């Protein structure tokens, strides 16, 4: 899910290599399933706005025009969707770290 990866804030910290969970094929599959579930929680309008903004690279103004919605509405759709995705990503990474630590 490339869309999720492109939403990462520039200031977000990544775990150091020694603390990062090991990535395995099963972990990658789990991540894909998790991302699909998170995206399914978003409203259809939020998913469309995200796809237009991050998948097609449109500006927020272009997203509003394409969706035929006021700029403020699309700004809110994008902000809410990105906040949901960021919170879900944090929870997922924390769960991976805890699982990895429990195995060690």
N, C-alpha and C positions, 0 to 999 in steps of 0.2 A: 504494500500500500504506500506508494510514493507520496500521496497527498498528505498523509500523516507526518511523514518525515520532513516535508517542506514547511510545516507549520511551526517548527521548533524556534523558539525565541533566540535571538543571537546571544543573549546574556545567560542562557541556560547552561548550567554546569554539567559536564559529563563525568561519570565516575572515572577515577584513574584506572589504568589498565590492570593494576593489581587488585582493585576492588570490583571491577566490572564482572558481571555474571558471565559464565562461559556460554557461548552461543552454540547450540547443537541444532540438528535438523528438527528434532521435536520441539525445541524452544522456538525456532523460526515458525513452525507450523502453528504453534500455540499463539504466537504473536499475530499471525495473519488472522486467525479465528477471532482473537480478542479485538483486533482493529475492526473487523467486519461487524462484530456485536456492538462496539461503541458507535460506529457510523449508523447502525440501525436504530439507535436511540435518538439520533438527531431527527428533527423534522425534515420533511421532504424539501422545504424551502432552504433550510440550513445546508443540506447536502448539495443542493443545486448551487447555492452561493459559493460554497467551498470549492466545488468542481470548477466553476467559472473563474474564481479568483486564483486558485492555486494549480488547478489542472490545466486551464487554458491560459493562465497568466494575464487575465484582464485586470484593469485597475478597478478600484471600488466604484468609481463613477460608471465605468463600462458595465460592471455587474448590475448596478441599479438600472441602467438603461436596458440591458438585455432581459432582466427580470420584470421590467415595467413596474418597478416599485420605487417609492421615494428613497433618496440617498440615506436618510436616517434609518429607515427600516432595514435596508441591506447592511448598513454598518452594524446595526444591532444583531442581525442574523449571523454575520461573520464573527463578531466579537463573542457572542454566546457559544457558537459552535466551536471556535478555537479554544475558548476557556474549558469547555467540556472535554475536548480532545487532549489538552494539556494535562488536565486533572487525571484523566484516564491513563495517559502515558506514565505519569508519575506513579500512580498506584500500581501499574503493571511492572514497572522497573523495580519498585520497592518489593513487590511480591517475588520477583525473580531473584533479587539479592537475598531475601530471607530464605528462599528455597535453596539457593546455592550455599548459603552459610550453614543451613541445617544439614546439608549433605557432607560438608567438610568436617 
